Each structure stands twice: as structure tokens, then as C-alpha cells.
Amino acid sequence: MSKRKTQSHISKGKTDLKLRAYLFSLRTIKLINELPNKRVFWVIGDQLLRSSTSIGANIVEAKSSSSKREFIKYYEISLKSANETKYWLCLLRDSDIEGMDQRAVKNTLQEAVEIGNMLGSSLLTMKGKR
């Protein structure tokens, strides 16, 4: 997706969870790319990359589910990945990395919180608890 197309879809992404998760993955990839070249950040970056991209991957996977139960399971996995992503972002936020764009970390963390809230709300609706 080109940068122009990505930017034109940002407003739509506020309501389209799949697109929002995709854009979040791109944002996280850029953030990881800015981490210092030190072993500890390789580990955090690797874990953050896996958990953040898993959010969108499981949302996409849910679309081809064969049952409501399976669909819900994929959303539950996405929510767990969002929670794990928040953990890794909090580590980056609190590790006081010299030269790290803390505003970018905080904005990415806020987006992870919002996506997690959207997933949680969707799950409550799907399970009839809302």
C-alpha cells in the first residue's frame, strides 16, 4: 500500500478494525526499525514485531472462519496479542532509551490500547454480553 493510499485510509481506519490493525503493524515496524542496535532491543523488537503483527493477522484469519466459535477464537487471540504488544511498548516507554522518540512510543501504545478496546468490545458483542 503506497504512503498516499495509507494516509487516505487513516480516517476510514478509525472504524475499520482490519485496516486499523494493518496500519498499526506498519507503525510498529517503523518504530522497531528505530531501536538501537543492541541485543536487548533485538529481543524486545522481535517480540513486539511478532505480537503487533499477530493482531491484524488473526483478524484477517477470522474472516475465513467456518463457525462463529472459530471467529470468536481468532478475535480472542488478537486481543491477547494486543495485550502482549502493550507490555512490550511499556518496556520501551519505561526503558529510557537515549535518542528514542518517546512520543512515537506513547502514540503507538495508545493505538494498541484503542485497538485492544475495540477487540474487547467486539468480543462482548459477539458473545452476547452486551
C-alpha positions in Angstrom: 0.0 0.0 0.0 1.5 3.4 -1.0 2.0 6.1 1.5 -0.7 8.2 -0.1 -3.2 5.4 0.0 -2.3 4.6 3.6 -2.8 8.2 4.6 -6.1 8.5 2.7 -7.4 5.4 4.6 -6.5 6.6 8.1 -9.9 8.2 8.7 -11.6 5.1 7.5 -9.3 3.1 9.8 -10.9 4.7 12.8 -13.9 2.4 12.3 -12.4 -0.4 10.2 -10.7 -2.7 12.7 -8.9 -4.7 10.0 -7.4 -1.6 8.3 -6.6 -0.1 11.6 -4.7 -3.2 12.7 -2.8 -3.2 9.4 -1.8 0.5 9.8 -0.8 -0.3 13.4 1.5 -3.0 12.1 3.2 -0.6 9.7 3.6 2.0 12.5 5.1 -0.6 14.8 7.5 -1.8 12.1 8.8 1.8 11.7 9.2 2.1 15.5 11.1 -1.1 15.7 13.4 0.0 12.9 14.4 3.0 15.0 15.5 0.9 18.0 19.2 1.0 18.9 21.3 -1.9 17.6 21.8 -3.6 20.9 20.9 -7.2 21.9 18.2 -6.2 24.4 16.4 -4.2 21.8 16.7 -7.0 19.3 14.8 -9.2 21.7 12.2 -6.6 22.5 11.9 -5.6 18.9 11.4 -9.2 17.8 8.7 -9.9 20.4 7.0 -6.6 19.6 7.0 -7.3 15.8 5.5 -10.8 16.4 2.8 -9.6 18.8 1.8 -6.5 16.9 1.5 -8.1 13.5 -0.4 -11.0 15.0 -3.2 -8.7 15.9 -4.1 -8.0 12.3 -3.2 -11.4 11.0 -5.7 -13.0 13.4 -8.4 -10.5 12.4 -7.9 -11.4 8.8 -7.8 -15.1 9.6 -11.2 -14.7 11.5 -12.8 -13.6 8.2 -12.4 -17.1 6.8 -13.7 -18.9 9.9 -16.1 -21.8 9.4 -18.1 -21.1 12.5 -18.9 -18.3 14.9 -17.0 -20.1 17.6 -13.9 -20.2 15.5 -14.4 -16.5 14.5 -14.5 -15.6 18.2 -11.4 -17.6 18.9 -9.4 -15.6 16.4 -10.6 -12.3 17.9 -9.6 -13.6 21.3 -6.1 -14.4 20.0 -6.0 -10.9 18.5 -6.9 -9.4 21.9 -4.2 -11.4 23.6 -1.7 -10.2 21.1 -2.8 -6.6 21.6 -2.2 -7.1 25.4 1.2 -8.5 24.8 2.0 -5.7 22.4 1.1 -3.2 25.2 3.5 -4.9 27.5 6.5 -4.6 25.1 5.6 -1.0 24.3 5.5 -0.2 28.0 9.0 -1.7 28.3 10.2 0.6 25.6 8.5 3.6 27.1 10.0 2.9 30.6 13.5 1.9 29.5 14.5 5.5 28.9 16.4 4.8 25.6 18.6 7.7 24.6 17.6 9.1 21.2 14.3 7.2 21.1 11.2 9.1 20.1 9.2 8.7 23.2 6.2 10.5 21.7 6.1 7.8 18.9 6.3 5.1 21.6 3.4 6.7 23.6 1.3 7.2 20.4 1.9 3.6 19.4 1.0 2.4 22.9 -2.2 4.5 22.8 -3.2 3.0 19.5 -2.6 -0.5 20.9 -4.9 0.3 23.8 -7.6 1.6 21.5 -7.4 -1.5 19.2 -7.5 -3.7 22.3 -10.6 -1.9 23.5 -12.2 -2.3 20.1 -11.4 -6.0 20.1 -12.8 -6.4 23.6 -16.0 -4.6 22.8 -16.4 -6.7 19.6 -15.9 -9.9 21.7 -18.5 -8.8 24.3 -21.0 -8.1 21.5 -20.3 -11.5 19.7 -20.7 -13.4 23.0 -24.0 -11.6 23.7 -22.7 -10.0 26.9 -23.5 -6.5 25.7 
